[in-house]
Amino acid sequence: MIYEASPIAVTLFLVFVAVVLGLSFYFARKTKSAAGYFAAGGTIHWAVNGIAFAGDYLSAASFLGICGMIAFYGYDGFLYSIGYLAGWIVALFVVAEPMKRLGKFTFTDALDSRFNSKHIQLLAAISTLVVSIFYLIPQMVGAGALVTPLLGLPHWAGVVMVGAIVIFIVATAGMTSTTYVQFLKGGLLIVFSTILAVYLFSHGLDLNPGGNYHKFKTVDAVVSGGAVSSVSGGEYKVTAQNDVKGRKFVQLEKDGVNTWWRLNGTKLEEAVSITQKGEDAKLYNGELKEKGKFFPVGHASKIIVNGKEVDKSGPLGPFTFLSTIAKSEVVRFTKATFKQGDTKVSLWYQNVTPGSRIMRPGLKFKIDEGSTWLSKLNFISLMLALFFGTAALPHILIRYYTVPSQKDARKSTIVAITAIGFFYILTLYMGLGAMLNGVLDVESSNMSAPLLAKFFGIGLFSIISAIAFATVLGTVSGLIVAASGAVAHDLMDNYLGIKMTDGQKVKAGKLAAVVVGGLAIILGIAFKGMNVSFLVGWAFAIAASANLPAILMLLFWKKTTAKGIAASIGVGMVSALGIILVSPSMYVRYGLDAATSPLGGLNNPGIISIPLSFITLVVVSLMTQKDNIGLEELDV
């Protein structure tokens, strides 16, 4: 899709960036010690930290990815919200206070508080780096997706821009400026998402959303022997046909322009198509891509209010909005890809779906109709990763070190849960609103929420997009602080024994921030186009596999040993990474057929790697009980 940059959007974007950089300059003058750089000196108020928690957690995955997933798959996308939020229960009741009591700067500090083990220092630091990098990838992908409509720049330019700004933020003031950036964007994101939801309720449902909504055509076809022989009226000429998994697609030519259509009975329904030969990709449907045609899709096809079919519902409340959708019908767009000669064709065809199907699981995760044992296992695996991953994310855990006390750690977690829970309810409405108002970009599900805001006006779009960009900045900053702490504090100071002054440790952290930021830029460009929530699911799976078993068993099993923890981290991390690298989704990135993956349809490693990590810890700990002799027991 081609977008035109708005002067208002550009101005607001520059204002946000200026504020963020101003905060960095301000706090840079106050950040001299390692405690100040890595943990904000433990001076952040619990309420500020709670909103900063929300700002850190409400990343590109939450705002861009989940809204996009809901816009394309309905309730299945909302399951990500449920999984992300549920994970905070573990963080509140299990992790919050012990992490504050046991740690100093990093997640590794807490794990190693009882042992002073080189194995733990090394593997926990590596785990922090791996999880941070996997979490960085979707943030950078989201940044690239945002700058295209916001500033009219290509995807790679957005990735480089975010990387450069964030490296500057972290390399100047560390955790203090990161905290206030997260506080600012977390609060603004919740406020303006609420405003967007209010606009949506006031508008209701409409069969003709207006704006840039494209009226899709339908033509009668003459079908003979399962193939289209001609089109009624003679205005189109049949030039090609292709079958994809039992669905027939037909290419028609009119006035020298080829378009693709899906055969539905004896009707041909216009589809959105991208044809690609080599590096040349063109978006058709009567308008060539180079003409800059904005081509949004998705809309209601039948609206039922009080048992009657209507063209427009009028204003709806939060509950009647959902119930009206459940009774109505929606045109979704489903992707099909095939080869036509030496040309690759990607089609998004119309798929009329009952609202009741959209409001329950099954469109993306096959757990009822058409499900298999493997599809159900894949879903369970994802939910395990989301539920257990939150309490094991290093950039979340280090935020407990920014408050003065254990009590403050618990209170800030409660504030975070409240703010995050409210926002996740809003994602359901924003995603469904994008689905129903003709604003979907078939090339990027990540743009659903910003394009919904654009439907209600360029001003709201500009604000929402700028806040979304700030969301990426805040989360990436937190991740790079965690990664730089792992390098400077865990690896260099503790593991390698390079004794540094506070100033030297801060310099090492800043250098590490530059290196990690550069790597994040490269990976963000490489993973262009993937849904950011899906990518974050991988980061959660690695965190849940490598870190959570070690945290839980350290706190609640007295026979846990240093070697048990180290082995658990290594096995959990390697097994999760290994499963991801040979998963069907990665096979597609390699240019291979997803069906040839040895995992079949399993994309999420948690169902295998999490239990394997727990088992490894128990077995190795029982085999190395002599290591616990003379060690002071941990008081939980």
Backbone torsions as a table, in degrees:
resi	resn	phi	psi	omega
1	MET	NA	141.0	178.4
2	ILE	-100.8	134.3	179.8
3	TYR	-119.9	153.6	173.6
4	GLU	-110.6	129.6	-179.2
5	ALA	-69.0	142.0	178.0
6	SER	-101.5	134.5	177.0
7	PRO	-57.2	-37.1	178.6
8	ILE	-63.5	-45.5	-178.9
9	ALA	-62.6	-42.9	-179.7
10	VAL	-63.0	-42.9	-179.7
11	THR	-62.0	-48.1	-179.4
12	LEU	-63.6	-38.5	177.7
13	PHE	-60.0	-45.9	-179.3
14	LEU	-64.7	-35.5	177.0
15	VAL	-63.4	-45.3	-180.0
16	PHE	-61.8	-45.6	-179.7
17	VAL	-62.5	-40.3	179.7
18	ALA	-62.7	-41.5	178.5
19	VAL	-63.1	-44.5	-179.3
20	VAL	-62.2	-46.2	179.8
21	LEU	-67.0	-34.6	176.8
22	GLY	-62.5	-42.0	176.6
23	LEU	-60.8	-40.7	-179.7
24	SER	-63.6	-45.0	178.0
25	PHE	-61.1	-42.0	-176.6
26	TYR	-63.6	-48.5	-175.9
27	PHE	-79.4	-19.4	179.0
28	ALA	-60.4	-34.9	-178.9
29	ARG	-68.5	-21.2	-176.4
30	LYS	-100.9	-5.6	-175.0
31	THR	-103.2	99.5	-179.3
32	LYS	-117.2	-33.1	-174.6
33	SER	-94.7	164.3	176.3
34	ALA	-63.9	-39.5	178.5
35	ALA	-61.9	-38.8	178.6
36	GLY	-70.2	-38.3	-177.3
37	TYR	-73.4	-47.9	-174.4
38	PHE	-87.1	-26.0	-174.3
39	ALA	-137.5	18.9	177.9
40	ALA	55.5	24.5	177.5
41	GLY	68.9	9.9	-178.6
42	GLY	63.5	30.9	-173.5
43	THR	-112.7	4.2	-175.7
44	ILE	-76.2	134.0	177.5
45	HIS	-64.5	145.4	-174.9
46	TRP	-61.8	-34.6	179.6
47	ALA	-68.4	-43.0	177.1
48	VAL	-63.2	-42.6	180.0
49	ASN	-64.1	-36.6	178.8
50	GLY	-62.1	-45.8	177.5
51	ILE	-69.3	-34.9	176.6
52	ALA	-65.3	-37.4	172.4
53	PHE	-54.0	-49.8	-179.7
54	ALA	-62.0	-42.5	179.0
55	GLY	-63.0	-37.3	178.0
56	ASP	-68.0	-41.5	-173.4
57	TYR	-81.3	-34.4	179.6
58	LEU	-80.5	75.4	-172.3
59	SER	-90.3	-167.1	174.9
60	ALA	-58.6	-32.4	179.1
61	ALA	-63.7	-41.6	-176.7
62	SER	-71.6	-48.9	-173.7
63	PHE	-82.7	-50.4	-176.8
64	LEU	-84.3	-48.8	-173.4
65	GLY	-69.5	-49.8	-177.3
66	ILE	-66.8	-45.1	178.3
67	CYS	-58.9	-40.6	178.0
68	GLY	-66.0	-40.8	179.4
69	MET	-63.9	-41.9	177.7
70	ILE	-65.6	-40.7	-178.3
71	ALA	-62.3	-30.4	-178.4
72	PHE	-98.1	-27.4	-173.2
73	TYR	-128.3	3.5	177.9
74	GLY	68.5	-135.1	-172.3
75	TYR	-58.0	-29.5	-179.5
76	ASP	-58.6	-36.0	177.0
77	GLY	-67.2	-33.6	-179.6
78	PHE	-67.9	-21.6	177.6
79	LEU	-61.9	-27.9	173.8
80	TYR	-63.4	-43.1	177.9
81	SER	-59.7	-44.7	-179.1
82	ILE	-62.5	-45.5	-179.3
83	GLY	-64.0	-44.5	179.2
84	TYR	-60.8	-44.1	-177.1
85	LEU	-69.6	-41.1	-178.7
86	ALA	-59.7	-31.0	179.8
87	GLY	-62.1	-23.6	-179.7
88	TRP	-71.7	-18.9	175.4
89	ILE	-64.1	-42.1	176.4
90	VAL	-63.1	-43.6	-179.0
91	ALA	-62.1	-41.1	-176.9
92	LEU	-70.2	-50.8	-170.7
93	PHE	-88.7	-16.6	-175.0
94	VAL	-115.8	-43.6	-164.1
95	VAL	-102.7	-36.0	-166.3
96	ALA	-52.2	-61.4	-174.4
97	GLU	-70.3	-43.0	177.8
98	PRO	-60.8	-37.2	179.8
99	MET	-63.3	-41.3	179.2
100	LYS	-65.4	-38.8	-175.9
101	ARG	-73.2	-35.6	-171.4
102	LEU	-91.6	-24.2	-171.0
103	GLY	-102.4	175.0	179.3
104	LYS	-130.9	-60.2	-179.3
105	PHE	-119.4	-40.3	-168.8
106	THR	-130.7	168.8	175.8
107	PHE	-60.1	-36.6	179.9
108	THR	-61.8	-35.4	179.2
109	ASP	-54.0	-44.6	-177.2
110	ALA	-67.5	-44.8	-179.1
111	LEU	-63.6	-33.6	-173.7
112	ASP	-97.9	4.5	-174.5
113	SER	-60.5	-27.2	-175.3
114	ARG	-97.4	-18.3	-166.9
115	PHE	-116.9	-34.3	-170.7
116	ASN	54.6	54.0	-173.2
117	SER	-103.5	129.1	176.5
118	LYS	-65.0	-34.7	179.3
119	HIS	-62.2	-46.3	179.9
120	ILE	-64.8	-44.7	-178.6
121	GLN	-57.8	-42.5	-178.2
122	LEU	-71.0	-53.2	-173.3
123	LEU	-71.4	-36.9	178.1
124	ALA	-66.7	-37.2	177.4
125	ALA	-65.7	-43.3	178.0
126	ILE	-62.9	-42.2	177.9
127	SER	-59.5	-43.5	177.9
128	THR	-58.5	-44.3	-179.5
129	LEU	-65.2	-43.9	-178.1
130	VAL	-64.9	-48.3	-180.0
131	VAL	-62.4	-43.5	-179.4
132	SER	-61.4	-42.1	-179.1
133	ILE	-67.4	-42.3	178.8
134	PHE	-66.1	-30.6	177.0
135	TYR	-77.9	-29.4	179.0
136	LEU	-67.8	-35.3	-175.8
137	ILE	-54.6	-54.0	-179.0
138	PRO	-64.7	-31.6	177.7
139	GLN	-62.9	-42.8	-179.3
140	MET	-70.9	-36.7	174.7
141	VAL	-60.8	-44.0	178.0
142	GLY	-62.6	-37.7	178.9
143	ALA	-63.2	-43.5	178.6
144	GLY	-63.9	-38.2	179.0
145	ALA	-65.3	-32.9	-176.1
146	LEU	-74.7	-40.3	-173.1
147	VAL	-71.3	-19.1	-180.0
148	THR	-63.0	-53.7	177.1
149	PRO	-76.7	-26.5	-173.9
150	LEU	-77.5	-46.0	-174.6
151	LEU	-119.4	-4.5	-179.1
152	GLY	74.1	20.1	-178.2
153	LEU	-99.3	157.5	176.8
154	PRO	-68.7	163.5	-176.4
155	HIS	-54.9	-46.8	-175.4
156	TRP	-61.6	-33.4	-179.5
157	ALA	-65.2	-37.9	177.8
158	GLY	-65.7	-39.8	179.1
159	VAL	-63.4	-46.5	-179.7
160	VAL	-64.1	-39.9	-178.9
161	MET	-63.2	-47.4	178.4
162	VAL	-61.7	-45.6	179.9
163	GLY	-57.7	-43.9	-178.5
164	ALA	-65.6	-44.3	-179.1
165	ILE	-64.7	-44.7	-177.0
166	VAL	-67.4	-40.8	177.2
167	ILE	-58.2	-39.9	178.3
168	PHE	-64.7	-44.4	-179.6
169	ILE	-57.9	-50.3	-175.0
170	VAL	-71.9	-38.5	-176.5
171	ALA	-74.4	-9.9	177.7
172	THR	-99.8	-60.6	-170.9
173	ALA	-117.8	-3.9	175.4
174	GLY	64.3	-136.9	-170.8
175	MET	-68.7	-30.1	-177.4
176	THR	-64.4	-53.3	179.5
177	SER	-66.1	-36.4	177.2
178	THR	-58.8	-43.0	-179.5
179	THR	-61.2	-45.8	-177.0
180	TYR	-74.9	-28.9	171.6
181	VAL	-63.7	-43.8	179.6
182	GLN	-66.8	-39.1	177.3
183	PHE	-61.1	-46.6	-178.1
184	LEU	-63.9	-51.0	-175.2
185	LYS	-74.7	-29.8	176.4
186	GLY	-63.4	-46.7	178.6
187	GLY	-63.9	-45.8	-178.8
188	LEU	-65.3	-38.9	-179.6
189	LEU	-61.6	-43.7	-179.8
190	ILE	-67.3	-43.5	-178.5
191	VAL	-62.6	-49.8	-174.5
192	PHE	-78.7	-23.7	171.4
193	SER	-68.3	-35.7	175.4
194	THR	-63.9	-43.4	178.1
195	ILE	-61.3	-42.3	178.2
196	LEU	-61.5	-40.5	178.3
197	ALA	-64.6	-38.5	178.5
198	VAL	-63.3	-43.8	175.2
199	TYR	-56.8	-42.6	-178.0
200	LEU	-63.9	-45.2	178.9
201	PHE	-63.3	-37.8	-179.7
202	SER	-67.2	-34.2	-179.2
203	HIS	-77.7	-37.9	-177.6
204	GLY	71.0	-153.4	-179.9
205	LEU	-106.0	144.4	-176.1
206	ASP	-146.2	131.0	178.1
207	LEU	-67.5	-22.2	179.3
208	ASN	-126.5	81.9	-174.0
209	PRO	-57.5	-28.1	-179.8
210	GLY	85.8	-155.0	-178.8
211	GLY	60.9	-130.9	-178.8
212	ASN	-92.7	10.9	-176.0
213	TYR	-58.5	129.8	-178.1
214	HIS	-91.6	130.2	176.6
215	LYS	-82.9	107.4	-178.5
216	PHE	-74.4	141.3	-176.4
217	LYS	-92.8	156.6	171.7
218	THR	-133.9	133.2	178.1
219	VAL	-128.1	153.4	177.8
220	ASP	-80.2	138.9	-178.8
221	ALA	-119.1	151.0	173.1
222	VAL	-99.7	113.1	-174.7
223	VAL	-104.2	129.2	179.7
224	SER	-137.2	119.7	179.3
225	GLY	63.5	33.0	178.6
226	GLY	81.6	1.1	179.4
227	ALA	-122.0	156.6	178.6
228	VAL	-86.3	119.6	-179.2
229	SER	-92.4	-30.1	178.8
230	SER	-164.0	171.8	178.3
231	VAL	-116.7	133.5	-179.0
232	SER	-58.3	140.1	178.8
233	GLY	93.8	-24.7	174.3
234	GLY	75.4	6.2	-178.4
235	GLU	-77.1	-21.2	178.6
236	TYR	-113.1	150.8	175.0
237	LYS	-115.6	130.0	178.1
238	VAL	-74.5	121.7	-177.1
239	THR	-115.1	-19.4	179.8
240	ALA	-164.7	157.0	176.8
241	GLN	-142.8	151.8	179.9
242	ASN	-154.3	143.0	176.9
243	ASP	-107.1	132.9	176.9
244	VAL	-131.2	108.2	177.5
245	LYS	51.1	47.5	176.1
246	GLY	84.5	-3.3	178.2
247	ARG	-107.0	134.3	-177.1
248	LYS	-100.1	132.8	177.3
249	PHE	-120.2	139.9	-173.3
250	VAL	-126.3	134.3	175.5
251	GLN	-97.0	128.3	179.0
252	LEU	-116.3	147.7	178.0
253	GLU	-119.2	134.3	176.9
254	LYS	-146.9	124.7	179.3
255	ASP	54.8	37.6	176.1
256	GLY	81.3	1.8	-180.0
257	VAL	-111.8	127.5	177.9
258	ASN	-92.5	135.1	176.0
259	THR	-133.0	155.1	179.5
260	TRP	-106.9	143.6	-177.6
261	TRP	-136.0	153.3	176.3
262	ARG	-103.2	135.1	177.5
263	LEU	-84.3	122.1	178.3
264	ASN	-127.2	96.3	-173.5
265	GLY	71.2	-117.0	175.7
266	THR	-110.8	17.0	179.4
267	LYS	-112.0	139.6	171.4
268	LEU	-103.0	122.8	-177.6
269	GLU	-107.5	126.9	-178.4
270	GLU	-57.7	139.2	178.8
271	ALA	-120.5	162.4	171.1
272	VAL	-89.4	128.8	-176.0
273	SER	-133.8	145.6	171.9
274	ILE	-124.7	121.4	175.7
275	THR	-105.0	138.9	-176.1
276	GLN	-136.1	127.2	175.2
277	LYS	-128.9	111.1	-171.9
278	GLY	66.9	-127.3	-179.0
279	GLU	-96.3	-1.2	-175.7
280	ASP	-91.6	111.8	-179.5
281	ALA	-116.1	131.8	-179.1
282	LYS	-127.7	135.8	176.7
283	LEU	-96.8	118.8	-178.1
284	TYR	-103.2	-175.6	-178.5
285	ASN	124.1	43.5	178.5
286	GLY	89.7	-15.8	179.4
287	GLU	-130.3	127.6	176.8
288	LEU	-72.1	150.5	-178.1
289	LYS	-59.1	-37.4	-176.1
290	GLU	-69.7	-11.1	174.7
291	LYS	-79.5	-5.9	176.4
292	GLY	76.0	31.8	-178.1
293	LYS	-72.1	123.5	173.2
294	PHE	-79.1	125.0	-169.9
295	PHE	-130.4	74.7	179.8
296	PRO	-82.9	155.0	-176.9
297	VAL	-141.9	171.6	178.3
298	GLY	98.7	127.2	-179.6
299	HIS	-168.4	166.5	174.4
300	ALA	-78.4	141.3	177.4
301	SER	-110.3	-15.9	175.8
302	LYS	-153.5	129.0	179.6
303	ILE	-118.2	124.8	179.8
304	ILE	-113.8	119.3	177.4
305	VAL	-126.7	122.7	-178.6
306	ASN	54.1	39.9	177.0
307	GLY	79.5	0.1	-177.7
308	LYS	-115.7	145.0	177.1
309	GLU	-83.6	126.6	-176.7
310	VAL	-130.9	163.4	176.9
311	ASP	-85.1	-27.4	-178.0
312	LYS	-147.8	135.0	-176.3
313	SER	-81.9	-26.4	-169.4
314	GLY	79.8	-178.1	-179.0
315	PRO	-57.3	141.8	179.8
316	LEU	-130.9	148.3	174.0
317	GLY	-80.7	170.2	-178.8
318	PRO	-55.4	-40.3	-177.8
319	PHE	-80.7	-41.0	179.1
320	THR	-68.8	-26.4	175.4
321	PHE	-59.8	-47.5	-179.3
322	LEU	-69.3	-42.6	-178.3
323	SER	-67.3	-33.8	178.0
324	THR	-66.8	-41.7	176.8
325	ILE	-60.6	-42.5	-177.9
326	ALA	-61.2	-28.6	-178.8
327	LYS	-92.0	-9.4	-172.8
328	SER	-103.1	-171.1	176.2
329	GLU	-125.7	146.7	-175.6
330	VAL	-129.9	139.0	172.3
331	VAL	-90.4	109.8	173.9
332	ARG	-98.4	170.3	178.6
333	PHE	-123.9	126.2	-175.7
334	THR	-113.6	141.8	-174.1
335	LYS	-91.6	140.6	170.9
336	ALA	-136.4	138.8	-179.1
337	THR	-128.8	136.7	179.3
338	PHE	-155.5	168.5	177.2
339	LYS	-100.9	134.1	174.9
340	GLN	-122.2	95.5	-171.6
341	GLY	69.6	-126.5	177.9
342	ASP	-99.9	16.4	-178.6
343	THR	-111.4	133.1	174.1
344	LYS	-87.3	129.9	179.9
345	VAL	-118.2	127.1	173.2
346	SER	-113.3	122.8	-177.9
347	LEU	-117.2	143.2	168.7
348	TRP	-119.2	109.5	-174.1
349	TYR	-106.3	156.4	-176.8
350	GLN	-69.8	137.6	-176.9
351	ASN	-138.0	97.6	-178.9
352	VAL	-71.5	121.5	-172.9
353	THR	-125.7	129.7	175.2
354	PRO	-59.9	141.1	179.2
355	GLY	-58.2	-31.5	-180.0
356	SER	-64.1	-30.3	177.4
357	ARG	-73.3	-34.4	-179.8
358	ILE	-68.7	-32.3	-174.4
359	MET	-89.7	12.4	173.2
360	ARG	-141.2	161.8	-177.3
361	PRO	-64.7	154.8	172.2
362	GLY	136.2	-19.4	-178.0
363	LEU	-73.6	-35.7	177.3
364	LYS	-106.6	-50.9	-179.0
365	PHE	-93.9	111.4	-177.1
366	LYS	-77.6	94.9	-179.0
367	ILE	-122.6	-1.4	173.4
368	ASP	-132.9	-96.4	-180.0
369	GLU	-65.7	129.7	178.0
370	GLY	73.9	13.2	-177.2
371	SER	-83.1	157.9	173.1
372	THR	-127.5	170.4	178.9
373	TRP	-62.4	-32.4	-179.4
374	LEU	-72.2	-39.0	178.6
375	SER	-66.2	-36.6	177.3
376	LYS	-68.9	-38.9	178.1
377	LEU	-63.9	-39.1	179.1
378	ASN	-62.6	-40.8	179.8
379	PHE	-67.4	-46.3	178.3
380	ILE	-60.1	-40.2	179.9
381	SER	-61.4	-42.7	178.5
382	LEU	-63.6	-45.8	-177.8
383	MET	-64.1	-37.0	176.4
384	LEU	-61.4	-43.7	-179.3
385	ALA	-64.2	-43.1	-178.9
386	LEU	-67.8	-40.5	-177.1
387	PHE	-69.6	-42.6	-175.8
388	PHE	-93.0	-14.5	-175.4
389	GLY	-73.6	-34.8	-175.4
390	THR	-54.8	-49.6	-175.7
391	ALA	-73.7	3.4	-178.9
392	ALA	-124.1	7.1	179.2
393	LEU	-79.2	121.0	-175.8
394	PRO	-58.0	-39.4	-177.4
395	HIS	-72.2	-20.3	173.1
396	ILE	-81.4	-44.1	-176.7
397	LEU	-63.1	-37.3	-177.1
398	ILE	-69.8	-16.7	178.7
399	ARG	-67.9	-20.1	176.2
400	TYR	-68.7	-18.6	179.4
401	TYR	-85.6	-4.2	-177.3
402	THR	-88.8	-8.8	-179.9
403	VAL	-103.5	160.8	-173.5
404	PRO	-70.8	-31.7	-170.1
405	SER	-144.2	170.2	177.0
406	GLN	-64.3	-38.4	178.2
407	LYS	-61.2	-41.4	178.2
408	ASP	-65.8	-34.3	178.2
409	ALA	-62.2	-43.5	179.9
410	ARG	-67.3	-43.5	-178.6
411	LYS	-65.0	-39.5	179.5
412	SER	-67.2	-31.1	176.7
413	THR	-66.6	-39.9	178.5
414	ILE	-64.0	-42.6	176.8
415	VAL	-60.7	-43.5	-179.6
416	ALA	-61.2	-45.4	-179.6
417	ILE	-60.4	-42.8	179.6
418	THR	-62.4	-48.8	-178.2
419	ALA	-66.3	-44.0	-177.9
420	ILE	-67.4	-42.7	179.3
421	GLY	-59.7	-44.1	178.8
422	PHE	-62.9	-43.4	-179.2
423	PHE	-64.2	-40.2	-178.3
424	TYR	-65.3	-30.1	172.7
425	ILE	-63.4	-39.7	179.3
426	LEU	-64.4	-32.8	-179.4
427	THR	-60.8	-33.9	178.9
428	LEU	-61.4	-45.5	-178.8
429	TYR	-70.2	-42.1	-179.2
430	MET	-65.0	-41.5	179.0
431	GLY	-64.4	-46.2	179.0
432	LEU	-66.4	-36.9	178.2
433	GLY	-62.2	-40.5	177.1
434	ALA	-64.9	-39.4	179.6
435	MET	-60.3	-34.3	-169.0
436	LEU	-99.4	-5.2	-172.2
437	ASN	-118.0	23.7	173.2
438	GLY	63.5	34.9	-174.6
439	VAL	-118.8	9.1	-175.0
440	LEU	-77.5	135.6	171.5
441	ASP	-95.6	110.1	-174.5
442	VAL	-65.1	-19.1	179.7
443	GLU	-84.9	-12.9	-177.6
444	SER	-153.6	100.4	176.0
445	SER	-63.8	-22.5	-178.2
446	ASN	-64.5	-16.1	-176.4
447	MET	-94.2	7.5	-173.2
448	SER	-61.0	-49.1	-177.5
449	ALA	-66.7	-47.0	176.8
450	PRO	-60.2	-37.4	179.9
451	LEU	-71.4	-30.2	172.9
452	LEU	-63.6	-42.5	177.0
453	ALA	-61.4	-38.2	179.2
454	LYS	-64.7	-31.7	176.9
455	PHE	-58.3	-33.4	-178.6
456	PHE	-94.7	2.5	175.9
457	GLY	137.5	146.0	-177.1
458	ILE	-65.5	-29.5	179.3
459	GLY	-64.5	-48.4	179.3
460	LEU	-65.4	-39.3	177.4
461	PHE	-60.3	-42.7	-178.4
462	SER	-63.4	-43.9	-179.4
463	ILE	-66.5	-48.2	-178.5
464	ILE	-60.9	-42.8	-178.6
465	SER	-67.0	-41.1	178.9
466	ALA	-64.8	-39.9	177.7
467	ILE	-66.0	-40.7	178.1
468	ALA	-61.1	-39.0	177.1
469	PHE	-64.3	-42.4	176.7
470	ALA	-63.1	-33.7	176.6
471	THR	-58.7	-44.7	178.5
472	VAL	-64.0	-43.7	-180.0
473	LEU	-57.4	-47.7	-177.0
474	GLY	-63.0	-46.1	-178.0
475	THR	-67.2	-43.7	179.4
476	VAL	-62.5	-38.4	177.5
477	SER	-58.8	-47.9	179.7
478	GLY	-61.2	-40.0	179.6
479	LEU	-65.6	-40.7	-178.6
480	ILE	-72.2	-33.1	173.4
481	VAL	-61.0	-44.5	178.7
482	ALA	-61.8	-43.5	-179.2
483	ALA	-67.3	-41.1	-179.8
484	SER	-67.7	-34.0	175.2
485	GLY	-64.7	-38.1	178.5
486	ALA	-63.1	-38.7	-179.2
487	VAL	-73.6	-54.5	-172.7
488	ALA	-73.5	-45.6	-174.2
489	HIS	-86.3	-49.0	-174.0
490	ASP	-79.0	-50.4	-175.7
491	LEU	-80.1	-54.5	-173.8
492	MET	-73.8	-48.2	-175.4
493	ASP	-77.5	-53.8	-174.9
494	ASN	-81.7	-54.9	-173.2
495	TYR	-71.5	-51.4	-177.2
496	LEU	-82.0	-13.6	177.6
497	GLY	71.4	24.1	176.8
498	ILE	-80.9	97.4	-175.2
499	LYS	-73.5	119.9	-176.1
500	MET	-121.3	151.5	170.8
501	THR	-72.6	168.6	178.1
502	ASP	-56.0	-44.0	-178.9
503	GLY	-63.2	-40.2	178.8
504	GLN	-67.7	-37.3	179.4
505	LYS	-65.1	-39.7	177.8
506	VAL	-64.2	-43.0	179.0
507	LYS	-62.3	-41.0	178.3
508	ALA	-63.6	-39.6	177.6
509	GLY	-62.9	-40.9	179.8
510	LYS	-66.5	-40.4	177.4
511	LEU	-63.8	-42.3	177.7
512	ALA	-62.0	-37.9	178.8
513	ALA	-60.4	-39.9	179.6
514	VAL	-65.2	-43.8	-178.6
515	VAL	-66.2	-47.9	-179.7
516	VAL	-63.7	-40.8	178.1
517	GLY	-60.9	-41.1	177.5
518	GLY	-63.1	-41.5	177.7
519	LEU	-64.3	-40.5	179.1
520	ALA	-61.3	-37.9	178.4
521	ILE	-61.9	-46.9	-179.2
522	ILE	-61.0	-46.1	-177.9
523	LEU	-69.9	-35.0	178.2
524	GLY	-62.1	-36.7	177.2
525	ILE	-71.8	-39.5	-176.6
526	ALA	-66.6	-32.5	-175.1
527	PHE	-98.9	21.6	179.2
528	LYS	-50.8	135.8	172.8
529	GLY	97.2	-19.3	-179.7
530	MET	-78.8	144.8	179.2
531	ASN	-64.6	131.0	-171.5
532	VAL	-70.3	-30.7	176.7
533	SER	-64.5	-39.7	178.5
534	PHE	-61.0	-44.2	179.8
535	LEU	-65.1	-40.1	179.2
536	VAL	-64.8	-32.2	176.1
537	GLY	-55.7	-35.6	176.8
538	TRP	-66.9	-42.8	179.5
539	ALA	-61.5	-41.9	177.9
540	PHE	-62.4	-39.9	-179.3
541	ALA	-63.7	-42.4	179.1
542	ILE	-65.9	-43.6	179.2
543	ALA	-62.3	-45.6	-179.2
544	ALA	-64.2	-33.4	-177.9
545	SER	-79.5	-43.8	-174.2
546	ALA	-84.6	-37.5	-168.5
547	ASN	-105.2	-41.1	-171.7
548	LEU	-64.8	-44.6	178.1
549	PRO	-56.0	-40.2	179.3
550	ALA	-64.1	-43.6	179.9
551	ILE	-62.8	-49.9	-175.8
552	LEU	-64.9	-45.0	-176.6
553	MET	-71.5	-32.9	175.3
554	LEU	-61.3	-40.5	-176.5
555	LEU	-78.0	-32.9	-167.7
556	PHE	-123.7	1.7	177.4
557	TRP	-130.1	111.7	-173.0
558	LYS	-69.5	-16.5	-179.4
559	LYS	-87.3	2.1	178.9
560	THR	-62.8	133.7	179.4
561	THR	-115.8	167.0	179.3
562	ALA	-62.3	-43.6	180.0
563	LYS	-66.8	-33.0	176.4
564	GLY	-63.7	-44.7	178.6
565	ILE	-63.7	-47.7	-178.5
566	ALA	-60.7	-45.2	179.6
567	ALA	-63.9	-40.7	179.5
568	SER	-61.3	-45.5	179.1
569	ILE	-61.4	-47.4	-177.9
570	GLY	-62.5	-47.3	-178.4
571	VAL	-67.0	-43.9	179.6
572	GLY	-61.4	-44.1	-178.1
573	MET	-67.6	-48.5	-176.7
574	VAL	-66.7	-41.7	-179.3
575	SER	-67.2	-41.7	178.7
576	ALA	-64.0	-45.5	178.9
577	LEU	-62.8	-42.7	-179.0
578	GLY	-61.3	-44.5	179.6
579	ILE	-64.4	-41.0	178.5
580	ILE	-62.1	-44.1	-174.7
581	LEU	-67.7	-23.6	177.5
582	VAL	-109.9	16.4	-179.8
583	SER	-74.5	159.3	178.2
584	PRO	-56.0	-38.5	-179.0
585	SER	-64.1	-38.5	178.6
586	MET	-74.1	-31.4	175.9
587	TYR	-59.1	-37.9	177.0
588	VAL	-63.3	-41.1	178.7
589	ARG	-65.7	-29.3	178.1
590	TYR	-78.0	-8.0	-175.5
591	GLY	84.3	16.9	-179.7
592	LEU	-103.1	165.2	177.5
593	ASP	-74.1	124.0	-178.7
594	ALA	-58.7	-29.8	-178.1
595	ALA	-66.9	-18.1	-179.6
596	THR	-87.4	-1.4	177.9
597	SER	-62.5	136.6	179.7
598	PRO	-65.9	-13.6	-179.5
599	LEU	-90.6	1.8	-177.9
600	GLY	67.4	-116.0	-179.8
601	GLY	-106.0	13.7	-176.6
602	LEU	-84.5	111.3	179.4
603	ASN	-101.6	-20.2	-173.7
604	ASN	-112.7	125.3	-170.5
605	PRO	-83.5	-13.3	-168.6
606	GLY	-53.4	-38.7	-176.5
607	ILE	-62.2	-24.6	178.5
608	ILE	-100.4	-49.6	-169.9
609	SER	-73.8	-33.4	-179.9
610	ILE	-67.0	-53.5	176.9
611	PRO	-59.6	-37.4	-179.6
612	LEU	-62.0	-38.2	178.5
613	SER	-66.3	-43.9	177.8
614	PHE	-61.4	-47.0	-178.3
615	ILE	-61.4	-42.3	179.5
616	THR	-60.2	-44.4	-179.7
617	LEU	-61.1	-45.4	-178.2
618	VAL	-64.3	-48.6	-176.6
619	VAL	-62.9	-49.3	-177.7
620	VAL	-66.3	-38.4	179.0
621	SER	-63.4	-42.4	179.2
622	LEU	-65.9	-30.7	179.8
623	MET	-79.7	-14.5	-175.2
624	THR	-124.7	36.2	-177.7
625	GLN	-61.7	-26.5	179.8
626	LYS	-62.1	-22.8	179.3
627	ASP	-67.2	-20.3	-177.3
628	ASN	-85.5	-10.8	-176.8
629	ILE	-64.5	128.8	177.5
630	GLY	85.8	-5.5	179.1
631	LEU	-86.2	140.9	179.2
632	GLU	-72.4	131.5	-178.9
633	GLU	-68.4	144.5	-179.9
634	LEU	-77.2	130.0	178.8
635	ASP	-94.1	107.7	176.0
636	VAL	-104.9	NA	NA
